[in-house]
């Protein structure tokens, strides 16, 4: 589930691997909406990933708005794949941490 969150961050930043610009923009908008709304599916993915949904949402949106529309910074690149942001600040909810 962590990969789902990281992929959504990449999509929201416009770093999607999708080749067609229209599809990339559609993915970007959908991913950004997913974080902004923070709905039940977002919260469920966060719980499964072991993250606090509110903290993850704040950290992800902060990262997205800082990097949106910019090229992927070198520290977030992996050879051949690209590197996704770290959610080190996101902590698991108490019910998962126990």
Secondary structure, 3 states (H helix, E strand, C coil): CHHHHHHHHHHHHCCCCCCCHHHHHHHHHHHHHHHHHCCHHHHHHHHHHCCCHHHHHHHHHHHHHHHCCCCCCHHHCCCCCCCCCCCCCCCCCHHHHC
